[in-house]
Amino acid sequence: MLPGTLTVLLLVQAAPATALPRAASPDDARRSVRAAHSAVAGDTVAPARARWEAALERNAADRGALLSLGTLARLTNDSAAASAWRTEPVWRPDGQRVAFRSKQNDPLGEIHVINADGTNEQRLTNNPTFDHDPGWSPNGARILFVSDRGGDDDIWIMNADGSGAATNLTSTPGIDELSPAMSPDGTKILYVVDAASAEIWIMNADGTGQTPLTGGAGDDEPAWSPDGTMIAFSRNSQIWTMNANGSNPRQWTSNNVDDEPAWSPDGTRIVFSRGQDGNRKLWGFRLSNGPGAEQLVSGSPGSSEHPSWRRP
């Protein structure tokens, strides 16, 4: 049994449709909202993982609903309209709240939070801009997110209750910064600089000391290991890891359709989304076993995305 509770984003559509290919850059990927992947209801969890739970997004009749995989306990109850989409769910470190991007009140999206039981949804941002990619500080007191309110996509940080003013941590003219992830000790932030080619950078939690970790090889979606010593990331839609200082890069998959890596709470496994049959599914592997992944979500055609593992 895998440790912890897994949060995934599942897109369900009344009838199959043509899926969009993965975008050429991280920014293109966000702007496509990853929401045109085709899907139908009926995905199941692999039997050995039937006790996993998940926050999910459904399209069509249940589009935008956050669910619990395994128990399928609905967290939200949304209409089929595209304006109701809820995406990019991520657990607060204590597992009591989920942050996500919602299009309920903004066609581009705002940052919302909701209790793990589906109660007390709150809107935290209110701008006529593209706010997305939320991520928590280790103590749950602050939320990182990406916004183009300054003209380019930048990394911002705000209080987790939405109070006070958000702070822009990057603000590099003409350059998009994406995919923020704060280190387990709260001192560093990983992010993606999408210039000539996407690469992973690191900075201090206050935005100072911005330094590249990778050399612009199409790197995206960095994720800290629970102990802060390693980083998982997607390189040209393949799953890689490296040490926290950028050394010892290692490739784990080679399908060119793998993205969105997320660590298990004990740091022994990585789960990710893989494009297959015009959709996306969750796959995973144990680091001690070496390269080679197994499918975690299967069944009828459908898409599962945005994994975020909750601690037990």
Secondary structure per residue as TSV (DSSP state, phi and psi in degrees):
chain	resnum	aa	ss	phi	psi
A	1	M	-	360.0	129.5
A	2	L	-	-73.2	140.3
A	3	P	S	-76.1	149.8
A	4	G	S	87.6	178.6
A	5	T	E	-114.0	129.5
A	6	L	E	-97.3	130.5
A	7	T	E	-104.8	126.7
A	8	V	E	-129.5	162.9
A	9	L	E	-108.8	116.6
A	10	L	E	-110.8	126.0
A	11	L	E	-103.7	120.8
A	12	V	-	-122.4	133.6
A	13	Q	-	-129.4	149.4
A	14	A	S	-63.6	-34.1
A	15	A	S	-141.9	150.0
A	16	P	-	-58.5	146.3
A	17	A	-	-137.6	171.0
A	18	T	-	-78.2	127.5
A	19	A	-	-79.9	147.2
A	20	L	-	-76.2	142.7
A	21	P	-	-69.7	161.4
A	22	R	-	-60.9	138.6
A	23	A	-	-72.1	160.6
A	24	A	S	-72.5	-24.7
A	25	S	S	-135.6	160.1
A	26	P	H	-56.3	-40.0
A	27	D	H	-65.4	-42.3
A	28	D	H	-60.1	-38.5
A	29	A	H	-62.5	-44.0
A	30	R	H	-65.7	-40.9
A	31	R	H	-70.7	-21.3
A	32	S	T	-78.7	-10.0
A	33	V	T	65.4	1.7
A	34	R	T	52.4	18.2
A	35	A	T	-97.9	-4.9
A	36	A	T	-92.5	3.8
A	37	H	-	-60.6	134.5
A	38	S	-	-74.7	154.7
A	39	A	-	-167.1	153.5
A	40	V	-	-135.2	162.1
A	41	A	S	-66.9	157.2
A	42	G	-	121.0	3.2
A	43	D	E	-64.3	145.0
A	44	T	E	-127.0	161.9
A	45	V	E	-93.1	141.7
A	46	A	-	-52.9	140.3
A	47	P	G	-51.9	-38.8
A	48	A	G	-69.1	-9.7
A	49	R	G	-120.9	24.7
A	50	A	T	-66.9	-15.9
A	51	R	T	-91.5	-1.8
A	52	W	-	-65.8	148.8
A	53	E	-	-116.0	164.0
A	54	A	-	-157.6	148.5
A	55	A	-	-90.8	128.9
A	56	L	-	-128.0	155.4
A	57	E	-	-115.4	131.9
A	58	R	B	-111.6	143.3
A	59	N	-	-102.2	176.9
A	60	A	G	64.5	-128.7
A	61	A	G	-58.7	-31.1
A	62	D	G	-116.2	27.2
A	63	R	B	-58.6	133.3
A	64	G	T	85.0	4.1
A	65	A	-	-84.9	132.3
A	66	L	-	-89.0	126.1
A	67	L	-	-121.6	173.3
A	68	S	-	-113.8	112.0
A	69	L	T	-69.9	135.3
A	70	G	T	102.4	-64.4
A	71	T	T	-87.3	-21.9
A	72	L	-	52.6	42.1
A	73	A	-	-83.3	118.0
A	74	R	-	-71.7	134.2
A	75	L	S	-95.6	-31.4
A	76	T	-	-133.5	163.4
A	77	N	-	-133.3	92.9
A	78	D	-	-111.7	164.1
A	79	S	-	-81.5	176.1
A	80	A	S	-80.1	-6.9
A	81	A	S	-66.8	143.9
A	82	A	G	-59.9	-27.2
A	83	S	G	-67.9	-9.4
A	84	A	G	-97.9	1.0
A	85	W	-	-57.6	138.6
A	86	R	E	-121.4	128.7
A	87	T	E	-137.9	172.1
A	88	E	E	56.5	48.7
A	89	P	E	-71.1	143.2
A	90	V	E	-146.8	131.1
A	91	W	E	-68.6	140.6
A	92	R	-	-66.1	147.2
A	93	P	T	-53.4	-29.5
A	94	D	T	-86.4	0.3
A	95	G	S	75.0	11.0
A	96	Q	S	-96.7	-18.0
A	97	R	E	-136.8	156.8
A	98	V	E	-126.1	127.5
A	99	A	E	-97.2	147.5
A	100	F	E	-162.4	169.7
A	101	R	E	-98.3	131.5
A	102	S	E	-123.1	142.5
A	103	K	-	-105.5	18.6
A	104	Q	S	-57.5	-41.7
A	105	N	S	-120.5	3.5
A	106	D	-	-151.5	124.1
A	107	P	S	-63.3	-21.0
A	108	L	S	-91.7	-31.9
A	109	G	-	122.5	145.1
A	110	E	E	-129.6	160.3
A	111	I	E	-84.5	125.8
A	112	H	E	-122.2	163.0
A	113	V	E	-132.5	156.3
A	114	I	E	-150.5	150.0
A	115	N	E	-65.8	156.9
A	116	A	T	-63.7	-19.3
A	117	D	T	-96.4	7.6
A	118	G	S	90.8	3.1
A	119	T	-	-96.7	165.0
A	120	N	-	57.4	53.3
A	121	E	-	-71.9	136.1
A	122	Q	E	-132.7	139.0
A	123	R	E	-91.2	126.9
A	124	L	-	-102.1	-31.9
A	125	T	-	-112.6	156.4
A	126	N	-	-151.8	79.2
A	127	N	-	-139.4	146.6
A	128	P	S	-79.7	47.3
A	129	T	S	-135.9	-179.3
A	130	F	-	-93.0	100.1
A	131	D	E	-106.0	126.1
A	132	H	E	-160.6	-176.3
A	133	D	E	54.7	55.4
A	134	P	E	-71.3	153.2
A	135	G	E	-157.0	144.0
A	136	W	E	-92.2	152.0
A	137	S	-	-74.9	158.0
A	138	P	T	-57.8	-32.7
A	139	N	T	-89.3	1.3
A	140	G	S	73.9	7.5
A	141	A	S	-85.0	-21.3
A	142	R	E	-135.1	158.6
A	143	I	E	-128.7	125.6
A	144	L	E	-82.1	150.9
A	145	F	E	-161.3	169.4
A	146	V	E	-109.4	136.9
A	147	S	E	-145.3	145.6
A	148	D	-	-104.4	24.1
A	149	R	T	-63.3	-18.5
A	150	G	T	-96.7	5.8
A	151	G	S	111.7	-40.8
A	152	D	S	-116.9	162.8
A	153	D	-	-70.5	121.6
A	154	D	E	-127.4	162.6
A	155	I	E	-88.4	124.1
A	156	W	E	-118.4	161.1
A	157	I	E	-139.4	142.4
A	158	M	E	-143.5	166.1
A	159	N	E	-65.8	145.5
A	160	A	T	-70.0	-15.3
A	161	D	T	-96.1	3.6
A	162	G	-	82.8	-1.5
A	163	S	-	-74.8	156.1
A	164	G	S	72.0	-174.9
A	165	A	-	-96.7	141.9
A	166	A	-	-73.6	151.5
A	167	T	E	-114.6	131.6
A	168	N	E	-82.8	121.6
A	169	L	S	-95.1	-15.0
A	170	T	-	-119.2	-77.4
A	171	S	-	58.0	59.4
A	172	T	-	-101.2	113.6
A	173	P	T	-55.8	131.0
A	174	G	T	78.1	2.8
A	175	I	-	-123.2	136.6
A	176	D	E	-96.1	133.5
A	177	E	E	-116.8	132.8
A	178	L	E	-140.8	175.5
A	179	S	E	52.5	54.5
A	180	P	E	-72.2	144.8
A	181	A	E	-147.9	120.4
A	182	M	E	-86.9	141.2
A	183	S	-	-64.9	155.8
A	184	P	T	-58.1	-26.4
A	185	D	T	-92.6	-0.2
A	186	G	S	77.6	10.4
A	187	T	S	-98.7	-21.1
A	188	K	E	-129.5	156.7
A	189	I	E	-131.2	125.2
A	190	L	E	-85.9	148.5
A	191	Y	E	-161.0	169.6
A	192	V	E	-109.2	129.3
A	193	V	E	-99.4	116.2
A	194	D	E	-102.2	85.1
A	195	A	S	-109.4	-123.5
A	196	A	S	-61.2	-37.8
A	197	S	S	-148.9	139.6
A	198	A	E	-64.7	136.3
A	199	E	E	-143.4	158.2
A	200	I	E	-93.6	131.5
A	201	W	E	-118.6	166.7
A	202	I	E	-135.5	145.5
A	203	M	E	-145.1	165.3
A	204	N	E	-68.3	161.2
A	205	A	T	-64.1	-18.7
A	206	D	T	-94.0	5.8
A	207	G	S	93.6	-5.7
A	208	T	-	-84.7	166.2
A	209	G	S	67.8	39.7
A	210	Q	-	-71.3	121.1
A	211	T	E	-140.0	134.4
A	212	P	E	-73.5	142.0
A	213	L	S	-104.4	-31.4
A	214	T	S	-123.5	165.9
A	215	G	-	-102.2	32.7
A	216	G	S	76.2	51.5
A	217	A	S	-109.6	27.6
A	218	G	S	77.8	41.6
A	219	D	E	-92.7	143.1
A	220	D	E	-154.5	162.6
A	221	E	E	55.9	54.5
A	222	P	E	-70.0	145.6
A	223	A	E	-139.8	127.3
A	224	W	E	-72.0	141.6
A	225	S	-	-69.2	156.2
A	226	P	T	-57.5	-30.3
A	227	D	T	-91.7	0.4
A	228	G	S	76.6	9.3
A	229	T	S	-94.0	-17.0
A	230	M	E	-134.2	162.6
A	231	I	E	-131.6	127.7
A	232	A	E	-96.5	146.3
A	233	F	E	-158.4	169.1
A	234	S	E	-104.6	126.5
A	235	R	E	-118.8	109.9
A	236	N	S	50.6	45.3
A	237	S	S	60.2	40.2
A	238	Q	S	-133.1	146.7
A	239	I	E	-87.2	128.3
A	240	W	E	-128.5	162.7
A	241	T	E	-131.2	161.5
A	242	M	E	-154.1	165.0
A	243	N	E	-68.4	161.5
A	244	A	T	-62.7	-20.4
A	245	N	T	-94.1	7.7
A	246	G	S	91.7	-3.5
A	247	S	-	-84.2	166.0
A	248	N	S	55.9	52.5
A	249	P	-	-66.4	140.5
A	250	R	E	-139.4	131.7
A	251	Q	E	-90.2	135.9
A	252	W	-	-114.3	-28.1
A	253	T	-	-131.7	161.1
A	254	S	-	-141.1	29.6
A	255	N	S	-88.7	-12.4
A	256	N	S	62.0	21.7
A	257	V	-	-138.6	20.1
A	258	D	E	-110.7	132.2
A	259	D	E	-149.0	174.8
A	260	E	E	58.9	56.4
A	261	P	E	-70.2	146.2
A	262	A	E	-143.6	137.5
A	263	W	E	-85.8	147.9
A	264	S	-	-71.7	155.9
A	265	P	T	-59.4	-26.8
A	266	D	T	-91.9	1.7
A	267	G	S	73.9	13.1
A	268	T	S	-96.5	-15.1
A	269	R	E	-136.4	158.4
A	270	I	E	-129.5	133.1
A	271	V	E	-111.4	150.2
A	272	F	E	-155.6	169.0
A	273	S	E	-101.6	139.1
A	274	R	E	-126.0	131.9
A	275	G	E	-75.4	130.9
A	276	Q	E	-158.3	136.7
A	277	D	T	54.6	37.4
A	278	G	T	78.5	4.7
A	279	N	E	-131.0	-171.0
A	280	R	E	-129.6	142.0
A	281	K	E	-130.6	159.2
A	282	L	E	-86.9	131.5
A	283	W	E	-126.7	166.6
A	284	G	E	-160.0	165.7
A	285	F	E	-150.9	156.9
A	286	R	E	-96.2	128.9
A	287	L	G	-61.2	-33.5
A	288	S	G	-68.7	-17.3
A	289	N	G	-88.9	-8.1
A	290	G	-	79.4	-178.5
A	291	P	S	-55.7	145.6
A	292	G	-	130.0	116.6
A	293	A	-	-116.3	159.0
A	294	E	E	-122.0	148.3
A	295	Q	E	-78.6	135.7
A	296	L	S	-105.1	-32.8
A	297	V	E	-119.3	124.7
A	298	S	E	-140.7	-172.6
A	299	G	E	121.3	-148.9
A	300	S	S	-69.5	163.6
A	301	P	S	-54.1	134.5
A	302	G	-	179.1	163.8
A	303	S	E	-115.3	136.6
A	304	S	E	-128.1	128.8
A	305	E	E	-145.0	177.5
A	306	H	E	55.5	56.1
A	307	P	E	-68.7	141.3
A	308	S	E	-149.6	111.2
A	309	W	E	-86.5	127.8
A	310	R	E	-93.3	139.5
A	311	R	-	-66.7	147.2
A	312	P	-	-68.8	360.0
